[in-house]
Amino acid sequence: MKTITCIGAGYVGGPTMAVIAKHCPEHRVVVADIDEGRIRAWQSDHLPIYEPGLSEVVSSVRERNLFFTTDITEAIQAGDIIFVSVNTPTKTFGRGAGRAADLQYWEKTARQILRDSPSDKIVVEKSTLPVRTAAAMGRILHSRDSGHRFEVLSNPEFLAEGTAIRDLENPDRVLIGGRETPAGQAAVQALVDIYAHWVPRERILTANVWSSELSKLVANAFLAQRISSINSISALCEATGADVQEVARAIGFDSRIGPKFLQASVGFGGSCFKKDILNLVYLCETYGLNEVARYWEQVVAMNEYQGDRFVDKIVKTMFNTIAGKRIAVFGFAFKANTGDTRESPAIRICRQLHAERASVVVTDPQALEYAARDLEDLGDSVQYEPDPYRAAEGAHAILVATEWDTYRELDYDRIYAAMEKPAFIFDGRNTLDHDALRGLGFQVYAIGKPTAQAEE
Ligand SMILES: NC(=O)c1ccc[n+]([C@@H]2O[C@H](COP(=O)([O-])OP(=O)(O)OC[C@H]3O[C@@H](n4cnc5c(N)ncnc54)[C@H](O)[C@@H]3O)[C@@H](O)[C@H]2O)c1
């Protein structure tokens, strides 16, 4: 039996360790965090994060071989393999502010592992980190002669929020980077053995540490780039009368391009894409690769442009003023099936609507609490309403910001009857049935779609 410890009980640490505990019943898995509230929530029936299937996995293994604790020292002492899954947000101060990764939580954890370890450890970078962080980690861990060896591995997490459990149960690949020394390769093998409990061996890729660290940043940069690419084309579609969904379908049939991640929208969000691209940009600049930095930076700029363009369209369509008009924002999470609102495009959009003096009402099935926190400084002028029907009552417009299935299933006849006329719908996710809505009397505007004649 091994003890597997994870420092950081967030969106990555919690679900990842629950799935490891499920598939490795002979090992003990301990998840530790400094946030007492979060740990209490993991120990309760109200988990701190929402993910389909998560509560079933957690309740099947909690107190069997999955444990949550705030006692980080004990968790480090017990761990044979220590995953580090603390947050690595964008730095907000000093050198590299707004771009570089803030590594303070990461470094604190490294120092604590050195201080509290009574034996050799395998330390696994689960957090997303700049290339060569493992070298810094290794230097900290060996900065005094503790008499113990620490082998640092990189094992970036590729799960997507909203499908975390599915992704963890059936990953496209698991990537493990280690040193090319006998000790490094033995540590890699120990981690391969954990994943091999349920992941087919051919999907467990091994690499050198730097390739592994860089691959995570590059994977996110490529994914975000596809969204920005199709969004850039959506602007051209609106200008020319082409339909972005038809274009996406046509190009997606090319097997070299493929159909996934070609859905035009108000833009990408989430805690990772922007942060990781900016981190990549900063790394490029550090190595003097300014053209490469500018290339990737544009992916973020296009994303912001898309949200701004959407609000421009709303204001223009609603007769150039939304002051005093009630606008129901359907969805605040950065995507469906999560309660996470970090970097959600809805934040920027609501702020701009508020700046235009609209009366904003936000509804979301999972994210209202976070929405209220994200817009706290706007005070009472923004309302939060769990029921979409009530949110739409007396509204001049509905703005779909998150593609929750439930918004497709609403009774839009009823909603139409309760709204001001003309009743506008701005579908920022192209998720609703636009022809059916037009049939009910709505004025519908979607991303990258021709506008119906009558509405022009
Ligand atoms: N969220 C995702 O979808 C996702 C996917 C892949 C990778 N990642 C990466 O994984 C890492 C973690 O992301 P997350 O979304 O889980 O973050 P998170 O903010 O949800 O969780 C991080 C946790 O670490 C804890 N923590 C911070 N410092 C600590 C310390 N010194 N000791 C103990 N606990 C400490 C925090 O209290 C927090 O609960 C980041 O590097 C992120 O880029 C995230």
PDBQT file of the ligand as one rigid body, heavy atoms in Angstrom, charges set to zero:
ROOT
HETATM    1  N1  LIG A 501      -9.409  24.113 -13.346  1.00  0.00    +0.000 N 
HETATM    2  C1  LIG A 501      -9.065  23.410 -14.400  1.00  0.00    +0.000 C 
HETATM    3  O1  LIG A 501      -9.889  23.054 -15.238  1.00  0.00    +0.000 OA
HETATM    4  C2  LIG A 501      -7.627  22.991 -14.588  1.00  0.00    +0.000 A 
HETATM    5  C3  LIG A 501      -7.335  22.022 -15.557  1.00  0.00    +0.000 A 
HETATM    6  C4  LIG A 501      -6.009  21.632 -15.718  1.00  0.00    +0.000 A 
HETATM    7  C5  LIG A 501      -5.018  22.198 -14.942  1.00  0.00    +0.000 A 
HETATM    8  N2  LIG A 501      -5.315  23.153 -14.034  1.00  0.00    +0.000 N 
HETATM    9  C6  LIG A 501      -4.225  23.696 -13.216  1.00  0.00    +0.000 C 
HETATM   10  O2  LIG A 501      -4.251  23.049 -11.958  1.00  0.00    +0.000 OA
HETATM   11  C7  LIG A 501      -3.845  23.957 -10.909  1.00  0.00    +0.000 C 
HETATM   12  C8  LIG A 501      -4.930  24.048  -9.864  1.00  0.00    +0.000 C 
HETATM   13  O3  LIG A 501      -6.103  24.546 -10.496  1.00  0.00    +0.000 OA
HETATM   14  P1  LIG A 501      -7.509  24.530  -9.766  1.00  0.00    +0.000 P 
HETATM   15  O4  LIG A 501      -8.511  25.004 -10.775  1.00  0.00    +0.000 OA
HETATM   16  O5  LIG A 501      -7.703  23.222  -9.085  1.00  0.00    +0.000 OA
HETATM   17  O6  LIG A 501      -7.267  25.670  -8.666  1.00  0.00    +0.000 OA
HETATM   18  P2  LIG A 501      -8.124  25.978  -7.357  1.00  0.00    +0.000 P 
HETATM   19  O7  LIG A 501      -7.877  27.398  -7.039  1.00  0.00    +0.000 OA
HETATM   20  O8  LIG A 501      -9.518  25.465  -7.528  1.00  0.00    +0.000 OA
HETATM   21  O9  LIG A 501      -7.442  25.055  -6.228  1.00  0.00    +0.000 OA
HETATM   22  C9  LIG A 501      -6.180  25.267  -5.715  1.00  0.00    +0.000 C 
HETATM   23  C10 LIG A 501      -6.229  24.953  -4.235  1.00  0.00    +0.000 C 
HETATM   24  O10 LIG A 501      -4.905  25.028  -3.714  1.00  0.00    +0.000 OA
HETATM   25  C11 LIG A 501      -4.983  25.485  -2.374  1.00  0.00    +0.000 C 
HETATM   26  N3  LIG A 501      -3.693  25.973  -1.915  1.00  0.00    +0.000 N 
HETATM   27  C12 LIG A 501      -3.008  27.085  -2.302  1.00  0.00    +0.000 A 
HETATM   28  N4  LIG A 501      -1.848  27.189  -1.634  1.00  0.00    +0.000 NA
HETATM   29  C13 LIG A 501      -1.774  26.117  -0.810  1.00  0.00    +0.000 A 
HETATM   30  C14 LIG A 501      -0.810  25.651   0.130  1.00  0.00    +0.000 A 
HETATM   31  N5  LIG A 501       0.317  26.335   0.327  1.00  0.00    +0.000 N 
HETATM   32  N6  LIG A 501      -1.079  24.528   0.817  1.00  0.00    +0.000 NA
HETATM   33  C15 LIG A 501      -2.237  23.845   0.603  1.00  0.00    +0.000 A 
HETATM   34  N7  LIG A 501      -3.183  24.220  -0.274  1.00  0.00    +0.000 NA
HETATM   35  C16 LIG A 501      -2.955  25.335  -0.972  1.00  0.00    +0.000 A 
HETATM   36  C17 LIG A 501      -6.045  26.554  -2.431  1.00  0.00    +0.000 C 
HETATM   37  O11 LIG A 501      -6.585  26.814  -1.152  1.00  0.00    +0.000 OA
HETATM   38  C18 LIG A 501      -7.055  25.943  -3.402  1.00  0.00    +0.000 C 
HETATM   39  O12 LIG A 501      -8.096  25.241  -2.732  1.00  0.00    +0.000 OA
HETATM   40  C19 LIG A 501      -3.539  25.282 -11.611  1.00  0.00    +0.000 C 
HETATM   41  O13 LIG A 501      -2.168  25.328 -11.906  1.00  0.00    +0.000 OA
HETATM   42  C20 LIG A 501      -4.325  25.171 -12.914  1.00  0.00    +0.000 C 
HETATM   43  O14 LIG A 501      -3.742  25.937 -13.946  1.00  0.00    +0.000 OA
HETATM   44  C21 LIG A 501      -6.602  23.549 -13.825  1.00  0.00    +0.000 A 
ENDROOT
TORSDOF 0
